Amino acid sequence: MTMIVFYVLTYFEKLKAAGFTEQQCKVQAEQAKLEAEAISQVIDEKLATKSDILLLQKDIKTLEYKL
């Protein structure tokens, strides 16, 4: 599983320092965390890894050999 590191507390503190209310910071930080998790899920489900590509190359070579 792909892991996107997102530091909620750091983000919260930056928002707070920029003048956001505590409630605004909390909502923004929670939403950003959810978005990072969604991106991780998309990466895992939709992008091919090096292993996926190697397996595909092996399958192609096998098919070429059979032809």
C-alpha angles and dihedrals in degrees: 000000000000114000122206110194112222120175104212095182093050091049090047091051093048091052091048091050089051091058104265118143118251091252091051091049092050094050093045093048093048092049092048090051091052091049092051089052091049091051090051090052093050091049091051095047103037111029124078117233126215087259091054091052093047091052090049091049090050091051091050091051090050091051092047090052091052092051 
